[in-house]
């Protein structure tokens, strides 16, 4: 891999906010979503989903409330 990219470290408190297609979610989560057509997920650096929220702005608010640094992923 690229040695420069390997040397870059990201803060441990960085989280990624990205849109999630309802089809990607388990059945029980889709049932709870009701008429919602899309959700946003907040993930940690390891890819673990930490939260599902109704919109991007709420994802950023929730992350900041927990002393995390949110970034958008498209």
C-alpha positions as CSV (number, residue, x, y, z in Angstrom):
1,X,0.0,0.0,0.0
2,X,1.0,3.6,-0.2
3,X,3.4,4.4,2.7
4,X,2.0,7.9,3.1
5,X,-1.6,6.7,3.4
6,X,-0.5,4.0,5.8
7,X,1.1,6.6,8.0
8,X,-2.0,8.8,8.3
9,X,-3.9,8.3,11.5
10,X,-7.4,9.5,12.0
11,X,-8.7,10.5,15.4
12,X,-10.4,7.7,17.3
13,X,-13.5,9.9,17.8
14,X,-14.2,10.4,14.1
15,X,-17.5,8.9,12.9
16,X,-18.9,8.7,9.4
17,X,-22.5,9.7,8.5
18,X,-23.8,8.1,5.3
19,X,-27.2,7.4,3.7
20,X,-28.6,3.9,4.1
21,X,-31.0,2.2,1.8
22,X,-33.8,0.6,3.7
23,X,-33.1,-2.6,1.8
24,X,-29.7,-2.9,3.6
25,X,-31.4,-3.0,7.0
26,X,-32.8,-6.0,8.9
27,X,-36.5,-6.7,8.6
28,X,-37.3,-5.6,12.2
29,X,-35.6,-2.2,11.6
30,X,-37.5,-1.7,8.3
31,X,-40.8,-2.5,10.1
32,X,-40.0,0.2,12.7
33,X,-39.1,2.7,10.0
34,X,-42.7,2.8,8.8
35,X,-43.2,5.3,6.0
36,X,-39.7,6.6,6.2
37,X,-38.0,6.3,2.8
38,X,-34.4,6.7,3.8
39,X,-32.2,6.8,6.9
40,X,-28.7,7.8,7.8
41,X,-26.2,5.7,9.6
42,X,-23.4,6.8,11.9
43,X,-20.4,4.5,11.8
44,X,-17.1,4.4,13.7
45,X,-13.8,4.0,12.0
46,X,-14.0,0.2,12.1
47,X,-17.3,0.3,10.2
48,X,-19.5,-0.5,13.2
49,X,-22.9,1.1,13.0
50,X,-23.4,3.2,16.1
51,X,-26.8,4.8,15.2
52,X,-29.5,5.1,12.7
53,X,-31.1,8.6,12.3
54,X,-33.8,10.2,10.1
55,X,-31.5,12.7,8.4
56,X,-27.9,13.8,7.9
57,X,-28.1,16.8,10.2
58,X,-29.4,14.7,13.1
59,X,-26.5,12.3,12.5
60,X,-24.1,15.2,12.9
61,X,-25.9,16.5,16.0
62,X,-25.9,13.1,17.7
63,X,-22.2,12.6,17.0
64,X,-21.2,16.0,18.4
65,X,-23.4,15.4,21.5
66,X,-21.2,12.3,22.2
67,X,-17.9,14.2,21.6
68,X,-17.3,12.7,18.2
69,X,-16.2,14.4,15.0
70,X,-18.7,13.6,12.2
71,X,-17.8,13.5,8.5
72,X,-20.1,12.9,5.6
73,X,-19.7,9.8,3.4
74,X,-21.4,9.8,0.0
